[in-house]
Amino acid sequence: MAAKLGEPLRAWDFAQVWTSPLSRAFETCALAGYGEGAVRRDDLMEWDYGDHEGRTGAEIRVEHPGWTVWKDGVPNGETAEQVGARADRVISDLRQQTGDILIFSHGHFLRVLAARWLGLTPSEGRLFLLSTGSISVLGADGPDAAQPALAGWNDTTHLKP
């Protein structure tokens, strides 16, 4: 899936490439052809799942029926608000840049990033489904591009045979 990202991403001319320092995001970045010169940024790391790290939602729900990270959080991990604060720092840095920035990160973090981009609370990231290897575009609308908007979300057409 990572290798298939390269072709559609070449439609853009990226001023910078930012990636989570975690290996799965950086390796995806490299396989897509953007590893050279990519800047690793700690704020792009995935949600710290604390005591739930390495467990699936289904496994957790056996012990805690109805559990979701959005509603119930994780013991000894990050809160949605803490993940949102990291997303806010990324957004602040994005707004200080010129040109398009390519980001490689992780599902839950990117969902929070989209929510915060739109001015929603971090837990509203639950509304943005995101598939592995998808392409999403944060944009802006209006005559002065002041209104944050989603220009594209969860595009997986490049993964289809």
N, C-alpha and C positions, 0 to 999 in steps of 0.2 A: 504494500500500500504506500509506503514511504517513497519508493522509487517512482510511483505513478504520480506523485505530487509535482514533480519537476516540470513536466510539460505545461500544465495549465498555469503554474506560477510564473512561467516565462512571459506571460502576457503583461506583467508589470515590470517596472524598472524600480527596484527597491533601493532606497537611500541607505538603509541599514537592515541588518538581520539580528534579531534578539532571540535567545533561546533560554529555556530553563536549563540549569546546570545538571539536572538529572539525566542519566544516560539515555533513557528511552526517548526523550525529547531531542537531545543533542544528536543521537544516532538518526532519528527521523530527519532532522535538519540536514545532516551530512548526506544521507541517502537520496534526499530530494535535490541535492546539488548545491546546498547553501552553507555547508559547514565552514568553508574557508572564510575567515573574517567575521563569523558570527560571534556576537557578544553574549556571554553567559550572564544571566541576571537572576540573582536569588529570588527576587520578587515574583518571578514567573514559575516557581516551583508549585507542585500540586498541593492541594489541601493536606495539611498534616492530620492524618486520621487517628493519631494517638493509639489507644488500645485496640482500635478496629483495623489498624494497618494490616494489609494482607488478607483481610476477610472480605467476602462478597456481601452485598446487601442481603441476599437470600439467606446466607449463613447467620447474619446478625438478626434477621427477622424471626428465625427459629426461637431465639431467646427473648426477643423484643418485638412482638407482632406489630406491624404497622410502622416500624422504624424507617426514617429517611434521614440522611445527613442534613437536609434542609430544615427539617422540623425539630429533630431531636439532637443534632450535633454528635460529637464524639468525645468519649471520656479521655482526658489527658491529651487532647489534640487541640487544633485550632477551632475557634468559633467562626461562624459565617462572617461576623463583623471583623475579625482579624484577617480573614482572607480578603474581605472587602477593602480593608486598609492597604493591603499589598496591591490590590487592583487599582486603587486610587493613586498610589505612587506611580504605577506604570502609566496610567492615564495622564497624570501630570507631566511625566517625562515625554510621552507621546505628543502632547500639545505644544511642547517646546521645540519639536523637530520640524524640519521641512522635508517633504517627500514622503513616499509610502514606506512604512516599516513592516517587515515580515516577522511574525512572531510564531515560534514553536513552543507550545506549552502543553497543558494537560486538561482533560475534559471538565472537571469540576471548576478548576481555576478559571478557564476560559468562559464558562457559563456565568461566573461571578463577574468577570471582566466586562462581558456584554451588558449585564444588568447595571453595573456601575456606570458604564459608558452612557447608558440611556437615562441615568439619574435615578434608577430604581434601587431598592435595598438589596444587599448581597443575597439574601435568601430568595429573591425573585429570580435568581439564576436557575431555579427549578423549572422555570417556564421555557427554557431554551435547550431543547434536546440537541445533543451534539454527538456525531458519529466519529469513530476513529478514522483518521486520514482525511477528514473533510476540510473544506476551505470555507472560511467565513470572512466577511469584510465589514469592518466598522467604518462608518462614513459620517458625513454631515450633510445637512440640507439647508436650503434657504439661500437668499441672495448673498449673504456674507458667510455662508457655511457655518453658522453658529449653532444650529440645531443638530445635536448628535442623533444619528440614525443607523440602522442596520442596512448596509448596501447589499449584503448577501449573507446567507446563513446556512451552514450544514450542507454545502454542495458536495455531493459524492459522485457526480456524473463521470468523473475521470476514473473511478474505480470499477465502473461497469464494463463487462467484456465487450 
